[in-house]
Amino acid sequence: MANRTVNTALYVHGTNPQYLIDKTYRQRIYDSLYWKEHCFGLTVTGVMEKAVDLSSIGGCFGRTNRPTEFFCLLLKLLQLQPDRQMIDALIDQDDFKYLRALVLVYFRLTEKPKEIYSRLEPLYKDYRKLRQRMHSGKHEIICMDQLVDKLLTTQSVFSISLPLLTARRKMEDLGELPPRISPLDESDSDSESDSMDAQSRSGSSSDDGEEQESE
């Protein structure tokens, strides 16, 4: 039972949601001690609670391809298929960065291109650091915006093959997405606005001084 997708789950990209993770890796997860001890009978709320306690992200590591706790919880989410309202709430919350990272990978695997761009791109502004368990077993630091970029621009993450994502430029040409404004462009725009406001205030102060002198 612990290895089955819930009966109410809908197919995603034409397949059982948990099949989005390769069979070899799924079997590694099923055989892992963490899955057997902590994921059996786990609910969506239970996944959330365990994700809050995560200390790293990643797929499998070591010579035996041992799955990380993050990877196990990702598979469990695919089996449970939480409703969209809950997923949106978990993405929007700012308190638990590893919970957000988990749900972002789930979202990238299961949603349509327009939704993926619309929900993930704003998180380019999230620069919090994450520990990533590499295949060697060592940990490296990656920031949330780097994870978002990998999800949007690469074909795989944590050894997981990501579903094909339509190029953003093509979606812009089709009118499905507006042109993207990068955080740097927004920063430049804010700086220009602040500069213009400062000049306006300076000019106003100068005019006031001239009026006082004429009096």
Residue pairs with C-beta under 8 A, 6 or more apart in sequence:
1 41
2 35
2 36
2 39
2 40
2 41
3 30
3 79
4 79
5 16
5 17
5 18
5 78
5 79
5 81
6 79
6 80
6 81
8 81
9 16
9 17
9 79
9 80
9 81
10 17
10 81
11 17
12 20
12 81
12 109
12 110
13 20
13 110
13 163
17 78
17 79
17 81
17 110
18 26
18 75
18 78
18 79
19 26
20 78
20 109
20 110
20 160
20 163
21 29
21 74
21 75
21 78
21 160
22 159
22 160
22 161
25 59
25 60
25 65
25 67
25 71
25 159
25 160
26 75
28 60
28 65
28 66
28 67
29 35
29 67
29 71
29 72
29 75
32 66
32 67
32 72
34 67
34 69
34 72
35 67
35 72
35 75
38 50
38 69
38 72
39 72
39 73
39 76
42 50
42 76
42 80
43 80
44 77
44 80
44 82
44 86
47 73
47 76
47 77
47 80
48 90
48 99
50 69
50 73
51 73
51 96
51 98
51 99
51 102
52 96
52 98
52 99
54 69
54 70
54 73
54 98
54 99
54 102
55 98
55 131
56 68
56 70
56 98
56 130
56 131
56 132
56 133
56 139
57 68
57 70
57 98
57 101
57 102
57 130
57 131
57 132
57 133
57 142
57 147
57 158
58 68
58 70
58 71
58 132
58 133
58 134
58 158
59 67
59 68
59 70
59 71
59 135
59 157
59 158
59 159
59 160
60 66
60 67
60 68
60 71
60 135
60 158
60 159
61 68
61 133
61 134
61 135
61 136
61 137
62 135
62 137
68 133
70 98
70 101
70 102
70 133
70 158
71 158
73 102
74 102
74 105
74 106
77 102
77 103
77 106
78 106
78 109
78 110
81 110
82 90
87 103
87 106
87 107
88 119
90 99
90 100
90 103
91 100
91 103
91 104
91 107
91 119
91 123
93 99
93 100
94 100
97 126
97 128
97 130
97 144
98 130
100 123
100 126
100 144
101 130
101 144
101 147
104 120
104 123
104 147
104 148
104 151
105 151
105 157
105 158
105 160
107 115
107 116
107 119
107 120
108 116
108 120
108 151
108 152
108 157
108 162
108 163
109 160
109 162
109 163
111 119
113 165
113 166
113 171
114 171
114 176
114 177
116 151
116 152
116 165
117 152
117 168
117 171
117 177
117 180
118 177
120 148
120 151
120 152
121 148
121 152
121 180
123 144
123 145
123 148
124 145
124 148
124 149
124 182
124 183
125 145
125 183
126 143
126 144
126 145
126 148
127 143
127 144
127 145
128 143
128 144
129 141
129 142
129 143
129 144
130 141
130 142
130 143
130 144
130 147
131 139
131 140
131 141
131 142
132 139
132 140
132 141
132 142
133 139
134 140
135 159
147 157
150 157
151 157
151 162
152 165
152 168
154 162
155 161
155 162
156 162
168 177
168 180
171 177
172 178
172 179
172 180
